[in-house]
Amino acid sequence: MSKDTGFNLLSFSGKMKILHMSWIAFFITFFVWFNHAPMLGAIAKSLGLEPGQVKTLLILNVALTIPARILIGMITDKYGPRITYAALLFISSVPCFMFALADTFTQAAIARFLLGFIGAGFVIGIRMVSEWFPANELGTAEGIYGGWGNFGSAAAAMALPTLALLFGGDDGWRYAIGLTGAMSLLFSVIWYKGVSDTPKGSTYFKPKKSGGLEVTSKGDFVFLLLMKLPMYAALALLTWKLSPEGVKMISSGAAMGIYLGLIGIFFYDCYGAYQVNHEIFVKPVPEMHRYKFKQVAVLNILYFATFGSELAVVSMLPLFFAETFTLDPVYAGLLASAYAFMNLMSRPGGGWISDRFGRRKTLLILTAGLAAGYALMAMTNGSWPLWLAVAVAMACSFFVQAGEGAVFAVVPLIKRRLTGQIAGMTGAYGNVGAVVYLTVLSFVSYEIFFSVIALTAVIGFITLLFMEEPQGHMAEVKDDGSVELIRVS
């Protein structure tokens, strides 16, 4: 662990330098990931897109992120955050430039689909920050990393339309998006040269085997396979949205091919998990090296409700305000942006409260607030004063984002060498939540949409009762065979 013990945000050395470099890297990934959203009107006009094709681009943008977060988690644990983040930023600049140069819908769609991979960058920094900060500061550090980095999407919404206007002409959006690709490319070099995976003298613990998440009991193995199902179901749901029953981007035959492919990949994934964990069926794992997979499962469900609802609500809130209160779309978008602005303080706040008052207690309070907040949003209608509706949305946003911070205050305290994979799975569940909630929204009223989110938050609260507060130490084995105890409370 790093020698400097202070937590000074104005410092740019030691662990604080790593924190600042990490959130900037995450900020750039979200800036690039959502670089098309604020300029969809100009992009649609330039490429001659129909409304259905515009919706398809939005779906494709998130499609690859679910498997990407799992994969990037594995790569991070195996190769370290330094090389993984550098490679992700470097490689992702290519589809970014592809999108900027696209002349047809097909070219734009392929580039957008590939850009979903950059949405997995978040996972890498979770492992990096956990290597540099002690348990009593970890929630705060992870919250700052998540909250300030997450703001990249809001920053893109504010800055990129202005940049496009400054460049001017029909191709202004192309230059603005190309510039985000250049940012990603440049920072990949700065990151690689400026960080190290661990403080000097610390060990970077890697999984014993690659290819799947290690578990430490037979029951947990079955639990792991069950928790994989919703991720494949979400990908099937996205396929259905692209099929003739949805936005008609792919044929029925192509959709059937994808469904069969997903079934095949699921069974191969299960086989891979067995290959990694087959020894637990022969001899039990020593108590000292065990961890409880139920801790991961609870965090997955909570992130489904928190980050899943954030992604869904951010995309529909401007329309909700515009329709409910008959507002000008630009004014409605401005009011809705307050929801994203809360990230700057709420997510670090959730991590900080966790550090001070306990992980489980904090999550219980924030999840209860989340359920109440969305229940109030379900009651919001045109008879309410506008200021009250905005206040309710911002209060709800606080519980959502503080809850995200509190979830990732626990993730790095489960099993150090698996932190990337655990963060990957939990992060993927956030995207699963977004897919489910946005699909629900396409069938029901705003009132029922918010009620469904409130209900899943209640389910999250119930599952939280089964989570245990991280206590004592977690054990990891060094290369020389000696055991290192890492403090988690």
C-alpha positions as CSV (number, residue, x, y, z in Angstrom):
1,M,0.0,0.0,0.0
2,S,1.2,3.5,-0.7
3,K,3.2,5.3,2.0
4,D,1.4,8.7,1.9
5,T,-1.6,8.5,4.2
6,G,-3.3,11.8,3.5
7,F,-6.3,12.2,1.2
8,N,-5.6,15.5,-0.5
9,L,-7.5,16.1,-3.7
10,L,-5.3,19.0,-4.7
11,S,-2.2,16.6,-4.6
12,F,-1.0,15.1,-7.9
13,S,1.6,12.7,-6.5
14,G,1.5,9.1,-5.2
15,K,-1.9,7.5,-4.8
16,M,-3.7,10.9,-5.6
17,K,-2.0,11.1,-9.0
18,I,-3.3,7.6,-9.7
19,L,-6.8,8.6,-8.7
20,H,-6.7,11.7,-10.9
21,M,-5.2,9.8,-13.9
22,S,-7.9,7.1,-13.4
23,W,-10.9,9.3,-13.4
24,I,-9.6,11.3,-16.4
25,A,-9.2,8.0,-18.3
26,F,-12.8,7.0,-17.3
27,F,-14.1,10.5,-18.2
28,I,-12.6,10.2,-21.7
29,T,-14.1,6.7,-22.2
30,F,-17.6,8.1,-21.4
31,F,-17.0,11.3,-23.4
32,V,-16.2,9.1,-26.5
33,W,-19.0,6.5,-25.7
34,F,-21.7,9.2,-25.7
35,N,-20.2,11.6,-28.3
36,H,-23.0,11.0,-30.8
37,A,-26.0,11.5,-28.5
38,P,-26.0,15.4,-28.4
39,M,-25.6,15.7,-32.2
40,L,-28.0,13.0,-33.4
41,G,-30.1,15.6,-35.2
42,A,-27.1,16.8,-37.3
43,I,-25.8,13.2,-37.8
44,A,-29.3,12.0,-39.0
45,K,-29.5,15.0,-41.4
46,S,-26.0,14.5,-42.8
47,L,-26.4,10.7,-43.3
48,G,-30.1,10.8,-44.3
49,L,-31.2,8.6,-41.5
50,E,-34.8,7.6,-40.7
51,P,-36.1,7.8,-37.1
52,G,-35.8,4.0,-36.7
53,Q,-32.2,4.1,-37.8
54,V,-31.4,6.8,-35.2
55,K,-33.0,4.6,-32.5
56,T,-30.9,1.6,-33.8
57,L,-27.7,3.6,-33.3
58,L,-28.7,4.2,-29.7
59,I,-29.3,0.5,-29.1
60,L,-26.1,-0.6,-30.8
61,N,-24.1,1.9,-28.7
62,V,-24.8,-0.2,-25.6
63,A,-25.1,-3.7,-27.1
64,L,-21.4,-4.7,-26.8
65,T,-20.8,-3.2,-23.4
66,I,-22.3,-6.1,-21.5
67,P,-19.9,-8.8,-22.7
68,A,-17.1,-6.2,-23.0
69,R,-17.2,-5.5,-19.2
70,I,-16.8,-9.2,-18.4
71,L,-14.0,-9.6,-20.9
72,I,-12.2,-6.4,-19.8
73,G,-12.5,-7.5,-16.2
74,M,-10.6,-10.7,-17.0
75,I,-7.9,-8.9,-19.0
76,T,-7.4,-6.4,-16.3
77,D,-6.9,-9.0,-13.6
78,K,-4.5,-10.9,-15.8
79,Y,-2.4,-8.1,-17.4
80,G,-2.9,-5.2,-15.0
81,P,-4.8,-1.8,-15.4
82,R,-1.8,0.1,-16.9
83,I,-1.6,-1.9,-20.1
84,T,-5.3,-2.7,-20.3
85,Y,-6.6,1.0,-20.1
86,A,-3.8,2.1,-22.5
87,A,-4.8,-0.6,-25.0
88,L,-8.6,0.2,-24.7
89,L,-8.1,3.9,-25.2
90,F,-5.8,3.3,-28.2
91,I,-7.9,0.7,-29.9
92,S,-11.2,2.5,-29.3
93,S,-10.0,5.6,-31.1
94,V,-10.3,3.6,-34.4
95,P,-14.1,3.0,-34.4
96,C,-14.4,6.6,-33.2
97,F,-12.6,7.8,-36.3
98,M,-14.7,5.3,-38.4
99,F,-17.9,6.9,-37.1
100,A,-16.6,10.4,-37.8
101,L,-15.9,9.4,-41.4
102,A,-19.0,7.3,-42.0
103,D,-21.0,8.0,-45.2
104,T,-23.8,5.4,-44.8
105,F,-26.0,4.1,-42.0
106,T,-24.3,0.7,-42.2
107,Q,-20.8,2.2,-41.7
108,A,-22.1,4.3,-38.8
109,A,-23.9,1.3,-37.2
110,I,-20.8,-0.9,-37.3
111,A,-18.6,1.9,-35.8
112,R,-21.3,2.5,-33.1
113,F,-21.5,-1.2,-32.3
114,L,-17.7,-1.4,-31.9
115,L,-17.7,1.7,-29.7
116,G,-19.8,-0.1,-27.1
117,F,-16.4,-1.7,-26.1
118,I,-15.1,1.6,-24.7
119,G,-18.0,1.6,-22.1
120,A,-16.1,-1.2,-20.4
121,G,-13.2,1.1,-19.4
122,F,-14.9,1.8,-16.0
123,V,-14.0,-1.7,-14.8
124,I,-10.2,-1.1,-15.2
125,G,-10.0,1.9,-12.9
126,I,-11.9,0.1,-10.1
127,R,-9.0,-2.4,-9.9
128,M,-6.4,0.3,-10.3
129,V,-7.8,2.5,-7.4
130,S,-8.2,-0.6,-5.2
131,E,-4.5,-1.3,-5.5
132,W,-3.5,2.2,-4.3
133,F,-5.9,3.1,-1.5
134,P,-6.5,1.5,2.0
135,A,-9.9,0.1,3.0
136,N,-10.8,3.2,5.1
137,E,-10.4,5.5,2.0
138,L,-11.4,3.1,-0.7
139,G,-15.1,4.0,-0.9
140,T,-14.3,7.7,-1.2
141,A,-11.6,7.1,-3.8
142,E,-13.8,4.8,-5.9
143,G,-16.7,7.2,-5.6
144,I,-14.6,10.1,-7.0
145,Y,-13.3,7.9,-9.7
146,G,-16.8,6.7,-10.7
147,G,-18.6,10.1,-10.2
148,W,-16.1,12.4,-11.9
149,G,-15.5,9.9,-14.7
150,N,-19.2,9.3,-15.3
151,F,-19.6,13.0,-15.9
152,G,-17.9,12.5,-19.2
153,S,-21.3,11.8,-20.8
154,A,-22.8,15.1,-19.5
155,A,-19.6,17.0,-20.6
156,A,-20.0,15.5,-24.1
157,A,-23.6,16.7,-24.2
158,M,-22.5,20.3,-23.2
159,A,-19.3,20.6,-25.2
160,L,-19.7,18.7,-28.4
161,P,-22.6,20.6,-30.0
162,T,-20.7,23.8,-29.4
163,L,-17.5,22.3,-30.9
164,A,-19.5,21.2,-33.9
165,L,-20.8,24.8,-34.4
166,L,-17.3,26.2,-34.0
167,F,-16.1,23.9,-36.8
168,G,-19.2,24.9,-38.8
169,G,-20.8,23.5,-41.9
170,D,-22.5,20.1,-42.4
171,D,-19.3,18.3,-41.3
172,G,-19.0,20.1,-38.0
173,W,-20.2,17.0,-36.1
174,R,-17.5,14.9,-37.8
175,Y,-14.7,17.1,-36.6
176,A,-16.1,17.2,-33.1
177,I,-16.3,13.4,-32.9
178,G,-12.9,13.0,-34.6
179,L,-11.5,15.2,-31.8
180,T,-12.8,12.9,-29.1
181,G,-11.0,10.0,-30.9
182,A,-7.7,12.0,-30.9
183,M,-8.2,12.7,-27.1
184,S,-8.5,8.9,-26.5
185,L,-5.4,8.2,-28.6
186,L,-3.3,10.9,-26.9
187,F,-4.4,9.9,-23.3
188,S,-3.6,6.2,-24.0
189,V,0.1,7.3,-24.3
190,I,-0.1,9.6,-21.2
191,W,-1.7,6.9,-19.1
192,Y,0.8,4.2,-20.1
193,K,3.8,6.5,-19.3
194,G,2.3,8.0,-16.2
195,V,1.0,5.2,-14.0
196,S,2.1,1.8,-12.4
197,D,-0.2,-1.0,-11.4
198,T,0.7,-0.9,-7.7
199,P,2.7,1.2,-5.3
200,K,6.4,0.3,-5.2
201,G,7.0,-2.9,-3.3
202,S,3.4,-4.1,-3.5
203,T,2.3,-7.3,-5.2
204,Y,-0.2,-7.3,-8.1
205,F,-2.2,-10.5,-7.4
206,K,-3.5,-12.3,-10.5
207,P,-6.1,-15.0,-10.8
208,K,-4.8,-18.5,-10.6
209,K,-6.5,-19.4,-13.9
210,S,-7.9,-17.2,-16.7
211,G,-11.1,-17.8,-18.7
212,G,-13.7,-17.3,-16.0
213,L,-14.5,-16.1,-12.5
214,E,-13.1,-18.3,-9.7
215,V,-15.5,-19.4,-7.0
216,T,-14.7,-21.2,-3.8
217,S,-17.6,-23.7,-3.2
218,K,-19.9,-26.0,-5.2
219,G,-23.0,-24.0,-4.2
220,D,-21.4,-20.8,-5.4
221,F,-20.5,-22.4,-8.8
222,V,-24.2,-23.1,-9.4
223,F,-25.0,-19.6,-8.2
224,L,-22.5,-18.2,-10.7
225,L,-24.1,-20.0,-13.6
226,L,-27.5,-18.7,-12.6
227,M,-26.2,-15.1,-12.4
228,K,-24.9,-15.4,-16.0
229,L,-28.4,-16.0,-17.4
230,P,-29.7,-12.4,-17.2
231,M,-26.7,-11.1,-19.1
232,Y,-27.5,-13.4,-22.1
233,A,-31.2,-12.6,-21.7
234,A,-30.4,-8.9,-22.1
235,L,-28.4,-9.6,-25.3
236,A,-31.3,-11.6,-26.6
237,L,-33.6,-8.7,-25.8
238,L,-31.3,-6.3,-27.7
239,T,-31.5,-8.7,-30.7
240,W,-35.3,-8.8,-30.5
241,K,-35.2,-4.9,-30.6
242,L,-33.2,-5.0,-33.8
243,S,-35.4,-7.7,-35.4
244,P,-38.5,-7.2,-37.6
245,E,-40.5,-7.2,-34.3
246,G,-38.5,-4.1,-33.2
247,V,-36.7,-1.5,-35.3
248,K,-36.4,-3.9,-38.3
249,M,-32.6,-3.6,-38.7
250,I,-31.9,-7.3,-39.1
251,S,-33.9,-10.1,-40.7
252,S,-35.8,-12.9,-38.8
253,G,-33.1,-15.3,-40.0
254,A,-30.3,-13.1,-38.7
255,A,-32.1,-12.7,-35.3
256,M,-32.5,-16.5,-35.1
257,G,-28.8,-17.0,-35.8
258,I,-27.9,-14.6,-33.0
259,Y,-30.3,-16.3,-30.6
260,L,-28.7,-19.7,-31.4
261,G,-25.2,-18.1,-31.1
262,L,-26.0,-16.7,-27.7
263,I,-27.2,-20.1,-26.5
264,G,-24.0,-21.7,-27.8
265,I,-21.8,-19.0,-26.2
266,F,-23.7,-19.4,-22.9
267,F,-22.9,-23.2,-22.8
268,Y,-19.3,-22.5,-23.8
269,D,-19.1,-19.9,-21.0
270,C,-20.5,-22.4,-18.5
271,Y,-17.9,-24.9,-19.7
272,G,-15.2,-22.3,-19.3
273,A,-16.4,-21.6,-15.7
274,Y,-16.2,-25.4,-15.0
275,Q,-12.6,-25.6,-16.4
276,V,-11.5,-22.7,-14.0
277,N,-13.4,-24.2,-11.0
278,H,-13.3,-28.0,-11.5
279,E,-10.9,-28.5,-8.5
280,I,-13.6,-27.4,-6.0
281,F,-15.5,-30.6,-6.9
282,V,-12.5,-32.7,-5.9
283,K,-11.2,-30.9,-2.8
284,P,-12.7,-28.1,-0.7
285,V,-11.0,-24.6,-0.8
286,P,-9.3,-23.8,2.6
287,E,-11.5,-21.5,4.7
288,M,-8.8,-18.8,4.7
289,H,-9.0,-18.4,0.8
290,R,-12.8,-18.6,0.5
291,Y,-15.1,-15.7,-0.5
292,K,-18.9,-15.8,-0.7
293,F,-20.3,-15.3,-4.2
294,K,-23.6,-14.1,-2.7
295,Q,-21.8,-10.9,-1.9
296,V,-21.2,-10.4,-5.7
297,A,-24.8,-11.4,-6.6
298,V,-26.3,-8.8,-4.2
299,L,-24.0,-6.1,-5.6
300,N,-25.1,-7.2,-9.2
301,I,-28.8,-6.7,-8.3
302,L,-28.1,-3.4,-6.7
303,Y,-26.2,-2.1,-9.7
304,F,-29.0,-3.3,-12.0
305,A,-31.3,-1.0,-10.0
306,T,-28.9,2.0,-9.6
307,F,-26.7,2.4,-12.7
308,G,-29.3,0.6,-14.9
309,S,-32.0,3.1,-13.9
310,E,-29.5,6.0,-14.3
311,L,-28.7,5.0,-17.9
312,A,-32.4,4.6,-18.7
313,V,-33.6,7.7,-17.0
314,V,-30.9,10.0,-18.4
315,S,-32.1,9.0,-21.9
316,M,-35.8,9.6,-21.3
317,L,-35.9,12.4,-18.8
318,P,-35.8,15.3,-21.3
319,L,-38.8,13.8,-23.1
320,F,-40.6,13.2,-19.8
321,F,-40.3,16.8,-18.7
322,A,-41.2,18.1,-22.2
323,E,-44.4,16.0,-22.4
324,T,-45.5,16.2,-18.8
325,F,-45.1,19.9,-18.4
326,T,-45.4,21.0,-22.2
327,L,-42.0,22.5,-22.2
328,D,-39.7,23.5,-25.0
329,P,-37.4,20.5,-25.7
330,V,-34.2,22.5,-25.2
331,Y,-35.4,23.8,-21.8
332,A,-36.6,20.3,-20.8
333,G,-33.1,19.0,-21.7
334,L,-31.5,21.6,-19.6
335,L,-33.7,20.7,-16.6
336,A,-33.0,17.0,-17.1
337,S,-29.2,17.6,-17.2
338,A,-29.4,18.4,-13.5
339,Y,-29.9,14.6,-13.0
340,A,-26.5,13.9,-14.5
341,F,-24.8,16.8,-12.7
342,M,-25.5,15.2,-9.4
343,N,-22.9,12.6,-10.3
344,L,-20.1,15.0,-9.4
345,M,-21.0,14.9,-5.7
346,S,-23.4,12.1,-5.1
347,R,-21.3,9.1,-6.1
348,P,-18.2,10.3,-4.1
349,G,-20.7,11.0,-1.3
350,G,-22.0,7.4,-1.4
351,G,-18.5,6.1,-1.2
352,W,-17.5,8.5,1.7
353,I,-20.6,7.6,3.7
354,S,-19.7,3.9,3.3
355,D,-16.2,4.5,4.6
356,R,-17.5,6.3,7.6
357,F,-20.7,4.4,8.6
358,G,-20.4,0.9,7.2
359,R,-21.0,-0.6,3.8
360,R,-24.1,-2.6,4.4
361,K,-25.9,0.0,6.5
362,T,-25.2,2.7,3.9
363,L,-26.5,0.5,1.1
364,L,-29.7,-0.3,3.0
365,I,-30.5,3.4,3.6
366,L,-29.6,4.5,0.0
367,T,-31.6,1.6,-1.5
368,A,-34.7,2.5,0.6
369,G,-34.3,6.1,-0.6
370,L,-34.0,4.9,-4.2
371,A,-37.2,3.0,-4.0
372,A,-39.0,6.0,-2.4
373,G,-37.6,8.4,-4.9
374,Y,-38.8,6.5,-7.9
375,A,-42.2,5.9,-6.3
376,L,-42.5,9.7,-6.0
377,M,-41.4,10.1,-9.7
378,A,-44.2,7.7,-10.6
379,M,-46.7,10.0,-9.0
380,T,-45.3,13.1,-10.8
381,N,-47.8,14.6,-13.3
382,G,-48.6,17.9,-15.0
383,S,-50.5,19.3,-12.0
384,W,-47.3,19.4,-9.9
385,P,-45.3,22.6,-9.7
386,L,-42.4,22.2,-12.1
387,W,-39.8,23.1,-9.3
388,L,-41.2,20.2,-7.2
389,A,-40.8,17.7,-10.1
390,V,-37.2,18.8,-10.7
391,A,-36.5,18.6,-6.9
392,V,-37.9,15.1,-6.8
393,A,-35.8,14.0,-9.8
394,M,-32.6,15.5,-8.2
395,A,-33.3,13.9,-4.9
396,C,-33.9,10.5,-6.6
397,S,-30.7,11.1,-8.6
398,F,-28.8,11.5,-5.3
399,F,-29.9,8.1,-4.0
400,V,-29.2,6.5,-7.4
401,Q,-25.7,7.8,-7.8
402,A,-24.7,7.6,-4.1
403,G,-26.0,4.0,-4.3
404,E,-23.6,3.3,-7.2
405,G,-20.7,4.8,-5.1
406,A,-21.7,2.6,-2.2
407,V,-21.8,-0.6,-4.4
408,F,-18.3,0.0,-5.6
409,A,-17.1,0.8,-2.1
410,V,-17.7,-3.0,-1.5
411,V,-16.6,-4.6,-4.8
412,P,-12.8,-4.3,-4.2
413,L,-13.2,-5.7,-0.7
414,I,-14.4,-9.2,-1.8
415,K,-11.3,-10.8,-3.4
416,R,-8.4,-8.7,-4.5
417,R,-7.1,-10.8,-7.4
418,L,-10.6,-11.1,-8.8
419,T,-11.5,-7.4,-8.5
420,G,-11.5,-6.7,-12.2
421,Q,-13.8,-9.7,-12.9
422,I,-16.2,-8.9,-10.0
423,A,-16.3,-5.2,-11.1
424,G,-16.9,-6.4,-14.7
425,M,-19.8,-8.6,-13.8
426,T,-21.4,-5.9,-11.5
427,G,-20.8,-3.3,-14.1
428,A,-22.4,-5.5,-16.8
429,Y,-25.5,-5.9,-14.6
430,G,-25.9,-2.1,-14.7
431,N,-26.1,-2.3,-18.5
432,V,-28.5,-5.3,-18.2
433,G,-30.7,-3.0,-16.1
434,A,-30.7,-0.3,-18.7
435,V,-31.7,-2.7,-21.4
436,V,-34.6,-4.1,-19.3
437,Y,-35.8,-0.7,-18.2
438,L,-35.7,0.9,-21.7
439,T,-37.5,-2.1,-23.1
440,V,-40.2,-1.8,-20.4
441,L,-40.5,2.0,-21.3
442,S,-41.2,1.1,-24.9
443,F,-44.4,-0.7,-23.8
444,V,-45.8,1.3,-20.8
445,S,-46.5,4.7,-19.5
446,Y,-43.9,6.8,-17.6
447,E,-45.8,6.1,-14.4
448,I,-45.5,2.4,-14.7
449,F,-41.9,2.7,-15.9
450,F,-40.9,4.6,-12.7
451,S,-42.9,2.1,-10.6
452,V,-41.1,-0.9,-12.1
453,I,-37.7,0.7,-11.1
454,A,-39.0,1.4,-7.6
455,L,-40.1,-2.3,-7.4
456,T,-36.7,-3.6,-8.4
457,A,-35.1,-1.3,-5.8
458,V,-37.4,-3.0,-3.2
459,I,-36.1,-6.4,-4.4
460,G,-32.6,-5.0,-4.1
461,F,-33.3,-4.0,-0.5
462,I,-34.5,-7.5,0.3
463,T,-31.4,-9.1,-1.2
464,L,-29.2,-6.7,0.8
465,L,-30.4,-8.3,4.0
466,F,-28.4,-11.4,2.9
467,M,-25.2,-9.4,2.3
468,E,-22.5,-9.4,5.0
469,E,-20.4,-6.4,6.1
470,P,-16.8,-6.9,4.9
471,Q,-14.8,-7.6,8.1
472,G,-11.1,-8.3,9.0
473,H,-8.8,-9.3,6.1
474,M,-8.8,-11.1,2.8
475,A,-6.0,-13.5,2.1
476,E,-3.9,-13.6,-1.1
477,V,-1.0,-15.9,-1.9
478,K,2.2,-14.3,-3.2
479,D,4.4,-15.9,-6.0
480,D,6.8,-17.2,-3.3
481,G,3.9,-19.1,-1.6
482,S,3.6,-16.8,1.4
483,V,0.2,-15.4,2.4
484,E,-0.5,-11.6,2.5
485,L,-3.5,-10.4,4.5
486,I,-5.2,-7.3,3.0
487,R,-7.3,-5.3,5.4
488,V,-11.0,-4.8,4.4
489,S,-12.4,-3.0,7.4
